[in-house]
Amino acid sequence: MVSTYRRLEHRDATVRLTHAEIGSHPEAETTVLLAPDAIGVCRSDLREINGTRHLRRDFGHEIVGTVVSSDPPGTVPTGQRVVLDPHPAVGRTSGFADLVEIWGSRSDVTAALVPLPETSGTVRSVFVEPLACVCHCLGRLDSATQEAGADPIGPVAILGAGMAGTLMATVLDTSSVPVTLINRSRGRLSFLIDRGVLPPAALHTADGPLGPAVPRVIVATAATDTGLLDLAAERVTPGGVVLLYAGTRPGQTYAGVDLDSLRREERTARITRAGKSFHIVGSHGATREDFVRAIHLLDPRTPGRQELPRRLDRMVTTVLSLDESADLLNRLARGPFMGKAVILPSPSPDSTKGLGQ
Ligand SMILES: NC(=O)c1ccc[n+]([C@@H]2O[C@H](COP(=O)([O-])OP(=O)(O)OC[C@H]3O[C@@H](n4cnc5c(N)ncnc54)[C@H](OP(=O)(O)O)[C@@H]3O)[C@@H](O)[C@H]2O)c1
């Protein structure tokens, strides 16, 4: 067994490739060594590099990997393919590496490692984690719609065409739910049209004509502010649902509602803004069921579901080895970032299996 391995770390807003020693975690009930097969780059990784991510540290969390060992032995089967669920409270090293050390209570470590079928494509499976959060959000939207008595198959408007908003729109569009995706600037929308991810008719800039109001609106921008929520309030029909998925700050309020606790505690409030009354609903995190659903949605053998994985494959812009990736992350952290970049610690012909099917 090797004792040193390659690992990307960031300090002073710069990512470097380092050689790390496998540590010991004697205080932990369980330790697992995971060998990442592919790691997706998420916008929050870039915020961590730049020091603009608050509260959470999750560098390299979109991991598809194989369990190398566990202590006590057999806690998680050696050779098991998994994706990381970053929500359980485990300690871990950077995910952009040949190995990831994961430690914590037995229940948290096993909860953090979601089994992945052998047949799942390696690169494609980096979408499992963000898609699980999206499945959770769309589940919240369905239950809130039902509680509000709003139209359950009515159109949905999504504000923000980052990865979160794009995944939501693509899941809905491929499920035949009418959806519009509204973004601040044109660039990301052109990218989605060029890649054949969403039809041009579904894509709008926030300053253009947006058509009639809809019963359900999701706010999926990087951060929430009053202007955005006013746009959501304008887009929603009276009695409808505005689902808050975007980042919130502690103490942030809108129409007298504490947005941060509403989102994190997944509560619902009825508010009135500019004479219109509607429901505002929080969505936060994902459960094991959401991960299982995301894995199922990405499986091209799922009946009627070939189209979603095909479209998500087209979102992959870059596939790079670990040696080349410090430069990539430094560049992405400083410039515009579209689509999905994927890092392969040990590239092999099998790694891209499933892509383009
Ligand atoms: N609730 C949860 O469980 C959960 C889970 C994961 C992530 N999140 C949150 O979800 C958010 C979205 O993540 P992401 O990775 O998709 O973010 P992202 O890549 O930063 O994308 C944000 C998008 O919002 C657009 N935007 C910003 N202001 C806008 C406005 N006023 N009107 C319309 N569009 C606007 C941006 O437009 P441009 O193209 O002009 O830049 C960009 O396309 C993050 O805040 C993240 O923390 C929540």
The ligand as an SDF file (V2000), in Angstrom:
LIG
                    3D

 48 52  0  0  0  0  0  0  0  0999 V2000
  -30.3350   24.6690   -1.6260 N   0  0  0  0  0  0  0  0  0  0  0  0
  -29.3960   23.7360   -1.7700 C   0  0  0  0  0  0  0  0  0  0  0  0
  -29.4860   22.6480   -1.2540 O   0  0  0  0  0  0  0  0  0  0  0  0
  -28.2120   24.0080   -2.6390 C   0  0  0  0  0  0  0  0  0  0  0  0
  -27.3680   22.9660   -3.0280 C   0  0  0  0  0  0  0  0  0  0  0  0
  -26.3030   23.2480   -3.8880 C   0  0  0  0  0  0  0  0  0  0  0  0
  -26.1130   24.5590   -4.3060 C   0  0  0  0  0  0  0  0  0  0  0  0
  -26.9510   25.5500   -3.8470 N   0  0  0  0  0  0  0  0  0  0  0  0
  -26.8150   26.9480   -4.2480 C   0  0  0  0  0  0  0  0  0  0  0  0
  -27.3190   27.0810   -5.5430 O   0  0  0  0  0  0  0  0  0  0  0  0
  -26.7900   28.2840   -6.0680 C   0  0  0  0  0  0  0  0  0  0  0  0
  -26.5640   28.1430   -7.5490 C   0  0  0  0  0  0  0  0  0  0  0  0
  -25.4030   27.3790   -7.8010 O   0  0  0  0  0  0  0  0  0  0  0  0
  -24.6980   27.4000   -9.2250 P   0  0  0  0  0  0  0  0  0  0  0  0
  -23.4910   26.5450   -9.1010 O   0  0  0  0  0  0  0  0  0  0  0  0
  -25.6850   27.0760  -10.2910 O   0  0  0  0  0  0  0  0  0  0  0  0
  -24.3030   28.9570   -9.3190 O   0  0  0  0  0  0  0  0  0  0  0  0
  -23.5280   29.7280  -10.4420 P   0  0  0  0  0  0  0  0  0  0  0  0
  -22.7950   28.8020  -11.3490 O   0  0  0  0  0  0  0  0  0  0  0  0
  -22.8060   30.8300   -9.7520 O   0  0  0  0  0  0  0  0  0  0  0  0
  -24.6950   30.3490  -11.3440 O   0  0  0  0  0  0  0  0  0  0  0  0
  -25.5080   31.3740  -10.9460 C   0  0  0  0  0  0  0  0  0  0  0  0
  -26.2830   31.8750  -12.1840 C   0  0  0  0  0  0  0  0  0  0  0  0
  -27.1990   32.8480  -11.7370 O   0  0  0  0  0  0  0  0  0  0  0  0
  -27.2090   33.9110  -12.7000 C   0  0  0  0  0  0  0  0  0  0  0  0
  -27.6640   35.1550  -12.0840 N   0  0  0  0  0  0  0  0  0  0  0  0
  -27.0410   35.8980  -11.1370 C   0  0  0  0  0  0  0  0  0  0  0  0
  -27.8080   36.9860  -10.8370 N   0  0  0  0  0  0  0  0  0  0  0  0
  -28.9260   36.8990  -11.6060 C   0  0  0  0  0  0  0  0  0  0  0  0
  -30.0990   37.7080  -11.7600 C   0  0  0  0  0  0  0  0  0  0  0  0
  -30.2420   38.8150  -11.0610 N   0  0  0  0  0  0  0  0  0  0  0  0
  -31.0590   37.3090  -12.6310 N   0  0  0  0  0  0  0  0  0  0  0  0
  -30.9150   36.1760  -13.3430 C   0  0  0  0  0  0  0  0  0  0  0  0
  -29.8130   35.3840  -13.2560 N   0  0  0  0  0  0  0  0  0  0  0  0
  -28.8410   35.7360  -12.3990 C   0  0  0  0  0  0  0  0  0  0  0  0
  -25.7740   34.0000  -13.1700 C   0  0  0  0  0  0  0  0  0  0  0  0
  -25.7790   34.7010  -14.3900 O   0  0  0  0  0  0  0  0  0  0  0  0
  -24.4640   35.0880  -15.2610 P   0  0  0  0  0  0  0  0  0  0  0  0
  -24.3760   34.0750  -16.3510 O   0  0  0  0  0  0  0  0  0  0  0  0
  -24.7660   36.4580  -15.7620 O   0  0  0  0  0  0  0  0  0  0  0  0
  -23.2820   35.0640  -14.3330 O   0  0  0  0  0  0  0  0  0  0  0  0
  -25.4090   32.5110  -13.2630 C   0  0  0  0  0  0  0  0  0  0  0  0
  -25.7830   31.9500  -14.4880 O   0  0  0  0  0  0  0  0  0  0  0  0
  -25.5430   28.5940   -5.2290 C   0  0  0  0  0  0  0  0  0  0  0  0
  -25.8140   29.7180   -4.4270 O   0  0  0  0  0  0  0  0  0  0  0  0
  -25.3820   27.4090   -4.3420 C   0  0  0  0  0  0  0  0  0  0  0  0
  -24.9220   27.7730   -3.0380 O   0  0  0  0  0  0  0  0  0  0  0  0
  -28.0100   25.2910   -3.0610 C   0  0  0  0  0  0  0  0  0  0  0  0
  1  2  1  0
  2  3  2  0
  2  4  1  0
  4  5  1  0
  4 48  2  0
  5  6  2  0
  6  7  1  0
  7  8  2  0
  8  9  1  0
  8 48  1  0
  9 10  1  0
  9 46  1  0
 10 11  1  0
 11 12  1  0
 11 44  1  0
 12 13  1  0
 13 14  1  0
 14 15  2  0
 14 16  1  0
 14 17  1  0
 17 18  1  0
 18 19  2  0
 18 20  1  0
 18 21  1  0
 21 22  1  0
 22 23  1  0
 23 24  1  0
 23 42  1  0
 24 25  1  0
 25 26  1  0
 25 36  1  0
 26 27  1  0
 26 35  1  0
 27 28  2  0
 28 29  1  0
 29 30  1  0
 29 35  2  0
 30 31  1  0
 30 32  2  0
 32 33  1  0
 33 34  2  0
 34 35  1  0
 36 37  1  0
 36 42  1  0
 37 38  1  0
 38 39  2  0
 38 40  1  0
 38 41  1  0
 42 43  1  0
 44 45  1  0
 44 46  1  0
 46 47  1  0
M  CHG  2   8   1  16  -1
M  END
$$$$
